Amino acid sequence: MNLRRNHSPAIAAAKAGFSTSAAYRFEKDPRLPTQKQAPRERRRADPFVDVWENDVLPMLKAAPDCGRSPCSRNYAVGTRNWAPGSGGRLNGGSGRGAR
């Protein structure tokens, strides 16, 4: 706190270990992040609501001890044209680019 009293924002920021732009941002609005206005909620509907309600939730309820990976893999193989053994890549690609 004493650095800013004796130095410019750029020098005080360098001595404190953060960027010059952050120092000027703090100068502009000295409030703590908890005192600032909370971010707005979603502005549009969730595009995956139908998929979650109709496909994923029943699958999770049918096998509650199923981990995330096996359930998502079964769902993906059944609906998205994933190749088995592809490591989660579409259509069995290697992920290494064209050869």
HUVEN-V633924 format. One record per backbone hydrogen bond with DSSP energy under -0.5 kcal/mol. CO is the residue of the C=O (numbers start at 0). NH is the residue of the N-H. If there is no record, write none. Layout:
CO NH
CO NH
This chain:
0 4
1 5
2 5
2 6
7 11
8 12
9 13
10 14
11 15
12 16
12 17
18 22
19 23
20 24
21 25
22 26
23 27
24 28
31 34
31 35
32 35
45 48
47 51
48 52
49 53
50 54
50 55
51 56
54 58
55 59
56 60
57 61
58 62
60 63
62 65
66 70
67 71
68 72
69 73
70 74
71 75
72 76
73 77
74 78
75 79
75 81
80 90
82 85
88 82
88 91
89 92
